[in-house]
């Protein structure tokens, strides 16, 4: 974070500065670090206490001061301010966090690329950053910092050295992407697809499209949108936006498309990218046909920013997936583990099953699938659809974890999968014990579930098996 004056902070958050000891010059003293976690406060920091259903960050303001925080935001007036410390009163600390990030973003003129979509946001963000990193100093969203708290904290990591920022935007409800777009002010916006994630809160795919389209609310007038042209709903935006659109996909009707796709197992995925009268061969170092979409938009943005074909190809070849997103490893027993347990939707479940079934490596193919959350009334149907898809993949075994995932197992058996190859669990410890007894060297195991199922616990145990 670049240093900014306390007076700038007060103005940005529309706050009231309180300094009982009168020894802090708000027009001279600057802040160059902030945190929402009192446990990682350093001397001179600004502490931003947030409130949740089960906690109130205001309770930790004294601890933050004790650890060296110079200032704290607060929506409570009953906070005791120690000697030499200051408080900035605001109506809402979360809104103040977003307002401060909006101001901080305005201090930088670098291009910002915003990425959203129902499936593949993180892998697309990582692919774009990998490509752009060949020519630019890139700031990108880390981990799951893609919400109304995470995006501001990402923005505060901007420094004068950064030349481009790639910001991931997630949401659960209407209005959230709108707020994130206001903070980031994107020059380019990417929507990967419109699926069924969070349909419980948004009602329909059309509702999800509306919520995702909020990414355009604060786009720069000279910006550009990059949309998946193979998605039936995104295609409907063709003549609806005030900015130019680049459609990407596998269909030759797109502005940039891929053909000659070759899936070579753990070696990766190869494809030919075509645009205008140009063609370029790329090598994606991870398996999965769905990864071609991520590469397509990364190529399109790289070209838009004037990068050479050679550097774009190198960026794709150097791509590394974020944690728990199609990470493939092998434990000491020789078992292949595909850890894709960060999140799940019907679309991403099917894509992961495609990868598992098509990999040539591995003696037996085993899928461990957990609940897909936030699907509302569509949940039972969605889990059954995945189960029917499993049955078509000729897997050796299916393990399910969770009450909703039980529908995957039942549907798989109803669709013809041998019931002796299907195991249903509600307890993760029992799941691991059965899995450990069954698996052997060279087996290939896929783990996939929504984040709230914490399926990575089983993955971590399996990684230690010898």
N, C-alpha and C positions, 0 to 999 in steps of 0.2 A: 504494500500500500504506500502510495506517495503521501508525504506529509501535507495535511491541510489544517488551517487555523480553526481553533475552537469556535470562533465567531461564524465561520462558514458552516460548521456542523449545526450550530444553533439555528441559523437561518434556514438551512436545508430541511430540518425536521420541524420547523415552526415551533421551537421550544422556548423555554424560559430558563436562562442560566442562573444558577444559585451557587454562590461561593461565599459562605459566611465569613471565612477568614480574610477575604478580600486580597488574596495574594496570588491570584491567577489572572494574568492579562489575556483575556480571550482573543484579543486582536493580534497578539504576538506569539503566544504558545501554540505549537502545532501538535497534532496527533498523527502518528504514522502506523498505528496498529490498533485493531479492535477485536473483540471476541464476544460471542454469546455464551461462552462456557467459562464459568468462574475458575475452573480447575486449571485452565491454561493461560491465565492472565499474566502479563509481564509488566514491569515498571513503566508507567506513563501511558498505559493502554486506556481505551474507552471500552467500558463494559455495557453490553446491551442485553438487559434481562428480558426474556420472553416468557409468556404464560401459556400453559397448556391445560389439558383436562386434569392431569394428575400432579402438576407442579406449578410453581410460581417463581420465576427467576429472580423476582425482587427479594425473595428470602435470602439470596446469595450475594446481594450487593455488599454487605459488610465484609464477607469473605473476599470479594473481588478487591475492595479497597485495601484490605489487609495484605493482599498479595502484590499490591503496587499499582492498581488501577488509579489513574488520576481523576477520571470522570466516569460517571454512569448516567445512562438515560433512566428515566423512571416515570411511570404513570401514577405512582403513589407519592403523596406528600409527607408521609410519616417516616421517611427514611432519615436516620441520623447521619449527618455528614461530618466525617472526621476532619481535624485540622489539616489544611492544605489540600483538601479534596473539593470536587465540585459535582453538582448534579444538574442535569438538563431535564426539566419537566416537559413531558409530552402527553398527548391524549392517549396514544396507543403505541407501544414500543415496537411492535411488528411493523406497523405502518411507517413508523419513523425509520426503521431499518431499511425499508424499501425506498423511502423518500431520500435518505442519505445516499443510497446506492445510485439512484437516478441522478442525483447531483454529481456524484463522483464520476459516473459514466460520461457526463457532459464535459468533463475536463480532458477527454481523449478524442481524437479525431480518427482513430484507426477503424478499419472495417470490422463489423461484427456480423458473424454468421449465426443465426438462430436455427436450432434443429428441434423439431417435434414430430409426433406421429404415434400411432398406437403400438407399433412393433418396430424394433430396430433403431430407436433413437440413439442409444449409447454406442452401438457398433458403427453407426453412420457418423456420429460425431468423432469417434476415434479415427475412422478412416479418413475423414476430411482433414483432421488435424495432422495425421501422418503424412498426407500428401502436401499440405501447405507448409509443414515443418521443413520440407526440403529447400524452401526458398525464403521463408519468413520465420521470425520469432513469434511463436503461437502460444496464446493462453487458451486452455480448454477446461471445460467443466471436469472436476474430479469426482469420482465415486457417484453417489446418488444426489449430488447437490444441484437438483434441477427444479426445485420448488420455490415458493415465495420467501423462503429463508436461504436456501442453497444458492440460488441465482445471485442475490445481493452479495453473499459472502464470496462468490466467484468473482464478481465485478470488482470487489475491493482488492483482489489479487492483481489487478491491472497495474503495470508499471510503465515508465517511460520507455523501457526497452522493448515492450511488446509491440508487434506490428499488426497483428490480427488476433481476434478472439473468436472462438467457436463455443457457443453457449447452448447447452441442452435445456429444453423446457418441457417439464411434465405437468400434469394437472389431474385433478379428480372432479372438479366442478367448473361450471361456467364462470368466467371472469378471471380465472387464475392466469391463463396465458395472456390475457389482456394486460394484467398487472406486470407480468414478466416482460412483455414487449415494451411497455412504457419504460421499464428500467433499462433494458438492453438497447433499445432503438436500433434494431437490426438493419444492416444494409442489404443482407441477403437472408432469405428464409427458406428452410427446407421442411417439407412434410413428407415423411416416408410412406405413410399409408393411413387408411381409416379402417380400423378393426372394431373389436368389441370390448376392449379394455375400458373399465369404468362405465360401462353401459348402465350399470345399476343407478348411477347418479345422473346420467345424461340422456337416458330414455331410449335412444336409438342411434344407429350409425349416423343418421342425418344430424342428430344432436351433437355427436362427437365431431363431425365435420365442422359444425358451427363453432364449437369450442376451440378446436385446433386452428380455425381460420382467424381467431383473435390474434394470431402471431403477426398478422398484417396491419393491426390497428395503429402501430407506431413505427412502421417501416419508413425508411428514408424515401423521399419522393423519387429519387433516382435509383431505387433499389431493384432487386430482381428476385423472383420466386423460382424455386426448383421443386417440382412436384412429380410424384410417381404417376406416370401416364398410363400405367396398367391398372390403376385403381379406379373403379367405376365412379366413385364419388368425387375424387380429386379432378378427374377429367371434366366434371361439370363446372369447374372454376375457370375453364379456359378463357371465357370472355367476361368474367366477372371481376377481375382484379384491375387495379389502376397502374400496376407495375408489369413489366415484361415477365413472361413465364418461359422457363425451360422445362419441358417434360422429358423424363428419363424412364427407361424400362426395357423390357425384352421385345416388345412389339416394335416393328419397323416403322410404325407411324409416329414414334416419339422423335423429339429433336436430337436426342442422343440415345443409342440403343446398343444392346450386346447380342452377339451371336457366336456361333462356334464354341459354345461352352463345353468345357471338358472338366469333369470331376475326377480328380486323381487321388482320392482317399486322403490320408494324412499329409500327403505331399502338397495338397491345396487345390485350388480351382483356377482354371485358365479360361480366358475369354478374349474375344475380339470386340473392341469398342469402336462404334461407327458414328460419325457426325459429319454433316455436310458431305464433302467429298474425301474425308479423312478416315483412316482406320488405324487402330493401335492395338497391339497384343499386350495383355496384362497378365500378371501372375499374382493371385491372391494366396497368401501363405496359410490359409485356413480352409477347411472343407465347408461345403454348403452352397447350393445354387443361389440361395437367398442373399449371400454375401456379394453377389454380382451387382445387386441394386445399390448397395453401399458404395461399391467401387464406381459405379456409373455417376452418381451425384458428386463424388469426390473428383472425378475426372472433369466433370462439367464446371465445377467451381474453380478448379486449378486452371483450366483454360480461360475462364472468365477473368481471372487475375493475372493472365499473361505468362503462366508457367510453361516451360518446355515439356514436350512429350517425355523426354528422358527423365526429368525430375519427377513428373507425375507417376510414371511407371515405377520409379524407385520408391516413392512414397507408399504406393500400394503394396509393393513387395516387402516393405519394412513394417507393415501394419502389425500391431499387437493388440489383442483383445483385452478389454478390462476384466477384472476379476469376476468369476462366476458367470461369464458369458461365453459359452462354447469353448472353455479352456479344456484342452486335452492333455492328460498326463498318464504316466504309468507308474504304479506302485512297485514296491520291492518284490512282490509276488508275481509281477508281470501282468497285472490286470490293467487294462485301459480304462481310464475314467474320463467321461465327458461331463464336466461340471457346467451346466447351463441353468443353475438353480437360482439365478438372481430374480427372475420374474417369469410369468407365463400368461399366455392367452391362447385361445384355440389356434390362431394363425401361427404363433411362434412354436407351439407344441408340435404342430404338423411339420413345420420346417425342421425342427430338431429331430423328429422321427425319420424324416427323409435322410438327414445326414447319417444317423445311426445305421439305417438299413442299407445305405449305399457304400459305406466304408468297407473296403476290401480286407482291411486288417481286422484281426479279432476272430477267435474261434466261435464263440457264441455271442449273440446280440441280446442284451437285457435292457429293458426300459424301466426306470423307477420314476413314476409320475405322481405328483401331489396335487392338491387342490389348486384350481384357478380361481382367484378371489375377485370380488367386486363385479360379478356378472349378473347379479340380481335374478329376476325371473327367468333369464336365459341360461342360468347356470346348469341346470340339469340337462337341458338339450345340448349345451356346448360340451359338457363332459362326455355325453353319450357319443357325440360326433367324433371326439378324439378317440374314444374306445373303438368305434367302427374303423377308424383310420389305422389304429394299431393292428387290428385283425388283418388288414390288407398288406401289412409290412413283413409278414412271416418272421416275426421275432421269436427268439427261443423262450424268453420268459418276460412276464409283465408283473411288476410290483406296483401297487398303488398305496398312497398314504393320505388319509383324510376322508372325511365323510362324503364330500363332494366327489372326490376322486374314485370313490367306490363305484360311481356310475360309469367311469372309464372301464373298470374291470368287468362289470356286468355286461356292458355293451360289447366289449371285445369278445366275451364268451358267446353272447347271443349271435355275434357275427361270424362265429365259427372257430375262434381260438380255443385250443385245448384247455379245459378247465384245470388240468393238472399243471399247466404252465403259468397259471395266474394266481397271485398271492395278494390278499387284501389286508391292510393294516391300518389301525387307528393310533398305534403306539410306535414311535420312531425307534425306540430301543429294540422292540420285537422285530421290526423291519430289518434292522442291521444284523441281528442275530441270525435270522433266516438267510439273509443275503450272504453273510460270511460263510455259512455252512454250504451254500450252493456254488458260489463262484470259484473259478479256478484260473490258473495262468492263461493269459491270452484272451480271456473273456473281455468283451467291450460293453461297458455299462453307461447308460445315459441317465443323468439326474436332472429333472425339470419340474418346477413348481413355482407358485407365486412366492414372493419374498417372505410373506407372513408365515409360511410353513416351515421356514428355517431348515430346509432339507440339506443345507451345507454341513449340518452337524454329522449326518451320516457319511457325507463325502469325506470329511476330515478324519473320521474313524477308519474308513476304508483305505485312505491314503497311507495309514500307518500299519496296515496289515502286511505281514511278511510271509 
